[in-house]
Amino acid sequence: MNRPATPSDPAPRPDAPADTARTAVKQQRALRTRTRILAAAAQLFADKGFPAVTIQDVAQHADITKGAVYFHYANKEALAHAVANEFYARIRDIADTIEDKSLTPLSAVAELLTRTAIALRDDCVMQAGARLQIERSMITPELPTPFADYSDIITRWLHRGTQDGTLPSATNPTALAQVLVSAFFGAQHISWTLTNRADLPMRTHTIIQTVIPQI
């Protein structure tokens, strides 16, 4: 016959594997929700611009409640920072993929410009990031300095070219990177205005064919 439990009896041990599984499910659900919110915010920032977007807009676009948005992001500024950070992360991912291909420095630069152009044409996170760079004065705290990482990547590759002899030793990597970055992002802004970036890969190809053969 079972005796009743007494205060001196040890407490039942929790089911640790079950608790771990439940925690993992909650974390996966939270990650999916954050991904939906980020995608919705990116699409809205790309289409309407930061000033015109509200948290209610993001909630409706993501098909969740405003409370769910606020649970993951404190305000619209936090959403803008998350989208901008993802924009810069995707550029770094593109650059890392190119690094793995062991291309010559000039080929790597051309590949980076081409892949970025395609991403800006097709990816709403990239489109939102580019627009947020323009609207950064409206967002507090400030977003990362625009174009800095992109310029640094190209400058580093061009420096490598002067060191390995694939570029003339008189080449100024910093100045050349500035020319390429200015030309590319100027072209993306013109392309966005005129064709919603549909012709950006073509414009980028023109930049590559015009500037790089002159080196």
C-alpha positions in Angstrom: 0.0 0.0 0.0 1.4 3.4 -1.0 2.0 5.8 1.9 1.2 9.5 1.4 4.1 11.7 0.6 5.7 13.6 3.5 7.6 16.9 3.5 10.8 14.9 4.0 10.3 13.0 0.7 12.5 14.2 -2.2 10.6 16.3 -4.8 9.9 14.6 -8.1 12.6 15.1 -10.6 11.5 17.3 -13.6 11.4 15.6 -17.0 14.6 17.3 -18.3 14.5 15.9 -21.9 10.8 17.1 -22.2 11.6 20.5 -20.9 14.5 20.8 -23.3 12.3 19.8 -26.2 9.7 22.4 -25.2 12.3 25.1 -24.9 13.7 24.2 -28.4 10.2 24.4 -29.9 9.6 27.8 -28.3 12.9 29.1 -29.6 12.2 27.8 -33.1 8.7 29.4 -33.0 10.2 32.7 -31.8 12.8 32.6 -34.5 10.1 32.0 -37.2 8.1 35.0 -35.8 11.2 37.3 -35.8 11.9 36.2 -39.4 8.3 37.0 -40.5 8.5 40.4 -38.8 11.8 41.2 -40.3 10.6 40.2 -43.8 7.4 42.3 -43.4 9.4 45.3 -42.2 11.9 45.0 -45.0 9.2 44.9 -47.6 7.4 47.9 -46.2 10.6 50.0 -45.7 11.6 49.2 -49.3 8.2 50.1 -50.7 7.1 53.1 -48.5 10.2 54.3 -46.7 10.9 54.5 -42.9 8.7 57.6 -42.1 5.6 56.2 -43.6 5.7 52.7 -42.0 4.0 52.0 -38.6 4.2 49.1 -36.3 0.6 48.4 -37.1 1.6 48.1 -40.8 4.3 45.6 -40.0 1.9 43.6 -37.8 -0.7 43.5 -40.6 1.8 42.6 -43.2 3.2 39.8 -41.1 -0.3 38.7 -40.1 0.5 38.8 -36.4 -0.6 41.1 -33.5 1.1 44.4 -32.7 1.9 42.9 -29.3 3.9 40.2 -31.0 5.9 42.7 -32.9 6.6 44.7 -29.7 7.6 41.5 -27.9 10.5 41.1 -30.4 11.3 44.7 -31.3 10.9 47.7 -28.9 9.9 50.2 -31.6 10.2 51.0 -35.3 13.8 52.2 -34.9 14.8 48.8 -33.6 13.2 47.2 -36.6 15.1 49.6 -38.9 18.3 48.7 -37.2 17.5 45.0 -37.6 16.8 45.3 -41.3 19.9 47.4 -41.8 22.1 44.9 -40.0 20.7 42.1 -42.1 21.5 44.2 -45.2 25.1 44.6 -44.2 25.3 40.9 -43.2 24.1 39.9 -46.7 26.7 42.0 -48.3 29.4 40.4 -46.2 28.0 36.9 -47.1 28.3 37.8 -50.8 31.9 39.0 -50.2 32.7 35.8 -48.2 31.4 33.6 -51.0 33.5 35.4 -53.5 36.6 35.2 -51.3 36.2 31.4 -51.3 36.4 31.3 -55.1 40.1 32.5 -55.1 39.5 34.9 -58.0 42.0 37.6 -59.0 41.4 40.9 -57.3 39.7 42.6 -60.3 37.6 39.6 -61.0 36.5 39.5 -57.4 35.5 43.2 -57.5 33.6 42.7 -60.7 31.8 39.6 -59.1 31.0 41.6 -56.0 29.4 44.4 -58.0 27.5 42.0 -60.2 26.1 39.9 -57.3 25.2 43.0 -55.3 23.3 44.4 -58.3 21.3 41.2 -58.7 20.6 41.1 -54.9 19.4 44.7 -55.0 17.1 43.9 -57.9 15.6 40.8 -56.4 15.8 40.9 -52.6 13.5 43.2 -50.5 15.9 43.2 -47.5 18.7 44.6 -49.8 16.2 47.1 -51.2 15.2 48.2 -47.7 18.8 48.5 -46.6 19.6 50.7 -49.5 16.6 53.0 -48.8 17.3 53.1 -45.1 20.9 54.3 -45.9 19.3 57.3 -47.6 16.8 57.9 -44.7 19.3 57.3 -41.9 19.0 60.9 -40.7 15.4 60.1 -39.6 16.5 57.1 -37.6 17.9 57.2 -34.0 20.3 55.9 -32.9 22.3 56.3 -36.1 22.6 53.4 -38.4 26.1 52.2 -39.4 28.0 54.5 -41.7 26.8 53.7 -45.2 29.1 52.3 -47.9 32.0 52.0 -45.5 32.2 48.2 -45.3 31.6 47.9 -49.0 34.4 50.3 -49.8 36.7 48.5 -47.3 36.1 45.2 -49.0 37.0 46.5 -52.4 40.0 48.5 -51.2 41.4 45.4 -49.5 41.0 43.3 -52.6 42.7 46.1 -54.8 45.5 46.3 -52.3 46.0 42.6 -52.7 46.2 43.2 -56.5 49.0 45.7 -56.1 50.9 43.3 -53.9 50.6 40.2 -56.1 51.3 42.1 -59.3 47.9 41.8 -61.0 47.5 45.5 -60.7 50.0 48.2 -61.6 52.0 49.2 -58.5 51.0 52.9 -59.1 47.3 52.0 -58.6 45.7 53.9 -55.7 43.4 51.2 -54.2 41.5 53.6 -51.9 40.8 56.1 -54.7 39.8 53.4 -57.2 37.5 51.8 -54.6 35.8 55.2 -54.1 35.3 55.6 -57.8 33.8 52.1 -58.1 31.5 52.4 -55.1 30.3 55.9 -56.0 29.6 54.7 -59.6 27.8 51.6 -58.4 25.6 53.1 -55.8 24.9 56.1 -58.0 23.8 53.7 -60.7 21.6 51.8 -58.3 19.8 55.0 -57.2 19.2 56.0 -60.8 18.1 52.5 -61.7 15.7 52.4 -58.7 14.2 55.7 -59.8 13.8 54.9 -63.4 13.2 51.1 -63.6 12.7 49.9 -60.0 16.2 48.4 -60.4 15.2 46.2 -63.3 18.2 47.4 -65.4 20.7 47.6 -62.5 22.7 44.5 -63.6 23.1 46.0 -67.1 24.2 49.4 -65.6 26.7 47.5 -63.4 28.1 45.6 -66.3 28.6 49.0 -68.1 30.6 50.3 -65.1 32.7 47.2 -65.0 33.4 47.3 -68.7 34.2 51.0 -68.6 36.3 51.4 -65.5 38.2 48.1 -65.0 39.8 47.8 -68.5 41.3 51.2 -67.9 43.4 50.1 -65.0 
